[in-house]
Amino acid sequence: MEKNVKSTIGQAVDAIINSLCDLSDTEKTLVIKMVAEYYNIRLSEQKSAENPTTHSTSTLTGTTIDTPNIPTSIDIKTLKEQKKPGSAIEMACIVAYYLEHLISKENRKNEISQKELKQYFMQAAFPLPGGIQYTLYNAVSAGYFDPCKKGFFKLNPVGYNLVAHTLPRKK
């Protein structure tokens, strides 16, 4: 490899390490798995010999890293507790993000409606807003969703970034 390429790779690794430093081991693993999925990189997992219950060994293009095990899908209540939404609109973004990226692959959806909102607000034990039928329209007005077909909405990059990078908000 050329020196410049090594330098660029090193800078990228440093940036990733620095961005993950304030996260728990579980959150770090979740981020790494989500990034790998985003880039369609397959991580193979095997139980680590030194501690088979708490670690897995992920192999990516010949590099081995030890990471704590986390479920490949997380439940909506746990995600809500991690992200700490401050409004129904933020919770709607979390629901859409969950359904698009974190739920089991066979249940993933790119669009949500009021039906999913109510279902997952209840599963997450998040208070139902009085005007739940307006929540997704308000989220469009706030810039987090794009309307699709009638009654269905898609999380846009602003909404994605809210969930993936902004929540929970620092006090």
Number of C-alpha atoms within 10 A of each C-alpha: 5 6 8 9 10 11 11 11 12 12 12 12 12 12 11 12 12 10 11 16 10 10 11 10 15 13 15 18 19 21 15 15 17 17 12 14 13 10 8 9 13 13 16 11 16 13 15 16 10 9 10 13 11 13 19 21 20 20 15 14 9 7 8 13 11 16 19 18 18 16 10 12 13 14 15 21 17 11 17 21 13 12 20 16 20 11 12 20 23 20 23 27 26 28 27 28 26 22 21 20 16 21 18 14 12 6 9 15 15 13 20 23 19 18 12 15 23 19 12 23 21 14 12 18 12 17 12 14 14 8 7 16 15 13 21 26 20 15 21 19 11 12 14 24 27 18 17 12 9 7 14 17 22 23 25 18 13 14 26 18 15 19 24 15 11 12 17 16 12 5 3
